[in-house]
Amino acid sequence: MADLRDRNIINKKLWKVVEQGRLIIGAGVGSGFAAKYAEEGGADLLFLFNSGRFRMAGVPSLAGYLPYANANDMVISFGVSEIIPKVKNVPVIAGLCATDPKYSHEELLEKIKNYGFSGVVNYPTLSIIDGNFRLVAEEQGLGFENEVNLIKLAAQMGIFTVAFVQTEIEAEEMLEAGADVICVHFGFTSGGEGNIKTFMPLEDAVNLYCRVYKKIAARESDKILMVYGGPLGYPESIRDFLKGIKARGTKVHGYIGGSAIDSNYVRETISSLTHLLKGISQKEITRLGNLVGSSQAMQNIYEIIKKVAPSDITVLVTGESGTGKELVAEAIHELSFRRDKPLIKINCASLPENLLESELFGHEAGAFTGAIKKQTGKFELANRGTLVLDEIGEIPLSLQAKLLRAIENQEFYRVGGEKLIKVNVRIIACTNKDLSEMVREGKFREDLFWRLNVININMPPLRMHLEDLPEIVEEIVKRYCQKNGIPVPKIDPKLIKNLKKYSWPGNVRELENFIHALLVFSNEKMLTFGDRAANLLREKLMWRNDRENFDENKVSKHCNGDESRKLIEVLRQCNFNKTRAAQMLGISRRTLYNRLKKMGYDNASFDL
């Protein structure tokens, strides 16, 4: 086994990685746990930072610069106890503070050698500090010069060295000191939850690196160059950085990840997994998010949602209007790794084509008449989160190609814009249309259909799981009462029994409106199936049956011609509303029902 404390062996190992056309990957860690899995993942270098230790405690990296503890003692302590005895194949680099009053540089470096560390890096570093603090530190002899001296002495002692720098001048000083690796440090990320925020935009990081690269390349052609921090928090941002420097004719040999490796994904994974475990019950699941029901039909839906949620796979939710397609999208988002990121929804049927394009992709100021200022589109707003495309079947054919490219490539141009916008968005599309039939009719692009229809979740109509009515009605009643600040009544089983006699073509949305209508007039402690409920339901049932099955010939067999024609004419005028029809005929509603019953339309078999 190669000696991982041998400076020459480490350099040869790193150059071999470069020759293979791969990036050298350094993992900034703060625990033996993180170090173990970084080694398993193929890290080429392990960096022990005091800030990494703080991150393991849930504290942002900035704490590494604050006077909470001696940085060097902290790094040596967890390095010796947790990492060096267990890591066998990766060099372990200690982040050392060069202005520690407790130890001289010689004492520090001797400790590092004796404890078995492979090398050192100047961290915490003053290179990323500016303003008055930097000025005072320099005046007090605590400036960057100390870090240069530490790296210089380590190199003289044969210790492998990595130097953090942020300017061309600092890079030149570290070259003079004999550093094996020059790493451009782009500064802090804010840490914490949500998207990684940074004080340096990606474009500025590209420009800074190219300036440092140019300075180093003019002096040495065989120096290993790496980057760290700032906007480089996720693999996609690193890819964008590499594209940016390549376009400028420069290159980089490696990347060091801190929070990007030891906390961002760990935090998201722990949070999401815990959330999933909280959803496990020893009883049959009766709800998922805002979806309610314990029928087998709904159990099947829950299982699919739980399987697809942790991935980033595109989902197409289909079903009749009112079945809860949007609730499925919300449940998928809440169970995904993106649950703390934005959930953005857009109804593709609610806007004309020109405005829909602007809503989806945004526009620049002056892009069209009325575009007074720049607008951010839904795709950008949903970055790192989920975008729900509701009523996707209504999107104009002329806009479908641009939508397809945005979904496939995760990039697009704003309307009237020239800058390519890159995003990381999960897509969930919803529709009550038969998209495959629309493809056959030439109304929907086949390539877009297959891009969306990776996983299909088909929501069952309410008539297919009427056994869920008690739970759904209870949920509707509870929400309505909580919203309106009124007591929650009990529900009469007779009400549920009679609600099951109707097919609910408008599904849960229609049921919700029906229950709300009952609650408006209910002053009882129990929601019962009284006259009002019976009449409302009769109207629904007879309206639907009459609309679908009203047969004038059948009516004429039971009534004289004039009465038949008059009844038919009035019913049609009233859109089969029996109350209004009775009023127009000047008879009671009961008389009208009796006449209809005589004609063979007996739809009102409810228990009062």
Protein Blocks (a to p, Z undefined) as FASTA:
>chain_A
ZZfkbmklmmmmmmmmmmnopacdddddfbfklmmmmmmnopabdcddfklmmmmnopaf
klmmpcfbcfklmmmmmmmmmmmmmmmkbccdddddfkbfkbcfklmmmmmmmnopabdc
ddddfklpgcjllmmmmmnopafklmmmmmmmmmmnopacddddfbfklmmmmmmnopab
dcddebjceehedjdddfbdfklmmmmmmmmmmmmmmmpccbccddeejjllbfklmmmm
mmmmmmnopacfbdcdfklmmmmmmmmmmmmmmmmmmmpcfbdcfbehjbgcjbfklmmm
mmmmmmmmmpmcdcddeddehilpmmmmmmmmmmmmklmmccddddfklpcfklmmmmmn
opaehkaghiabacddfklmmgoiacddehkllpcfklmmmmmmmmmnopacdehiabdc
ddddddddddfbdfklmmmnopacfklmmmmmmpccddddfklmmmlmmmmmmmmmmmmm
mmnopacddddfklmmmmmmpgolnlmmlmmmmmmmmmmmpcbfbdcddfklmmmmmmmm
mmmmmmmmocfklmmmmpcfklmmmmmmmmmmnnopaklmmmmnopafklmmmmmmmnop
afblccZZ
